[in-house]
Amino acid sequence: MTVHVPSADTRRGSLLGDTWVVARRGIQHIRRQPEALSDVTLQPVMFVLLFAYVFGGAIDVAGGNYREFLMGGIFAQTIVFGAFGVAISLAYDRTNGAIDRFRSLPMAKGSVLAGHAVASLMRSLLPVVLMSICGLIVGWRIHTSVADAVGGYALMIGFSFAMIWVGVLMGAMLPSPEAVQGVAFTALFPITFVASTFVPVESLPSVLRTIAEWNPVTAVAEALRTLFGNPSAIQGPDAPWSIQHPVIYSLAWMVGIIAVCAPLAVRAYNRTIAD
């Protein structure tokens, strides 16, 4: 009796189904290792409390409350730091043999990277919720309409997705989790401080001020302040275009990051697993 064995391509699962399997695996890892969430739970809350109560009294914000000014920057910083999680997770899978096991299964192509991205996006929602609650406790309020508030949270989710692809690119290119941590910290940490994250840009020296004005972290922070009706760094008609139109500038960065990093991440990942 002849048994017909279907080809590997016909045995592959659906992209959506396999993506959810990988994403669910990542979520289960988070549940089993809750200490791994410290960077997206304790750290943002710590920054809110430290800057609100320790430094807040020494920093003046024109026309508003520093604690309300602070929240847009903390949101933006945490979103950018979200690239760490997916980069380290993917680097671990590459070094502990998980990727090789995935390759031996009839999984849809692209489902591993997509699964990591979905799990990281769901993971990024937790600090947003925690920081919102913590912000309300320290005095942050939303002063705009429901539509603007929803737009602010949608912007956070969209930019989180863009930064996830930066993390995927780092996780696919760098050889180990330790290398990811070193490179990611060196690359991402400075850009979150040379920005209007914690202080208005006009307080910075001239060169750093110019960098901060066109920094995408500043754009996201200012966009959130605008959408939530909080004090911002917008200083009259002479301010740069990026500062006067932070929502549009943030969306442009979001699209650009995804358009550049996603194809590069896929190419780097495919080249890595082929070696």
C-alpha positions, 0 to 999 in steps of 0.5 A: 500500500502506497502512502502519500506524504504531502509536501512540507509546504502543504503541511505548514500551518496558517500564518495567523495560527502559528503566530498566535502559538508563538505569541502565546508561548511568549506570554506563558513565559512571562507568567512563569517568570514574573520577575522578567517584567520588572523593566516594564512594571517597577522601572516606569513606576519608579521613574514617575515617583522619583521625578514627580516627588524628588526632582519635580520641585526643582523643575519649572514648566511654563504654564503648567504642572510638572507632574503632568508634563512628566507623564508624556515623557515617561510614556515615551521613554517606556515605549522606546525601552520596549525594544529591549524585551523582544530583542533579548527574547529573540536572542535567547531563542536563537542561542538556546536552540528554540529557533532550531526546533521551530524550523523542524516544525511545519510552521508558516514562514514568518510566524516566529518573528510575528509571534515575538512581535505580538507577544511583545506588543501585548507585554507593552500594554502593561506598563501603559496601564500601570503608568496611567494609574500611577500618574493619576495618583501623583496628579496627572490628568487628561484635559482633552476629549475622549477622542483625543485621549483615545488617539493618545493611547493609540499613538502609544500602541502604534509607536510601541509596535514600531519599536518592537521591530527595532528590537527584533532587528537587534535580536536577529543581528546580535550574537547573544542576549548579553550583546543585545543588552549592551548595544541596546542600552548604549543606543537607546538610553541616550536618545531618551534623555536628550529629549523633552522627556524630563525637562523642556528642550529650551533648558538644554545647551544649543547643540543638544537642544537642536538634537532634542527638538528633532528627536523622535522621543521628543515628538512622541512625548509632545504628541502625548502632551498635546493629545492629553492636554498637558503642558508641552515644550511648544514655544511659539511660532519660532519653534521647529516644525517637529515641535509644532506638529508632534503628532504628524512627526511621530506618525512619520517616524512610526511609519519610517521605522516599520518600513525600514526595520521590519524588512531588515529584521526579516532579512537578518533573521533569515540569514542567521538561521540559514548559517 
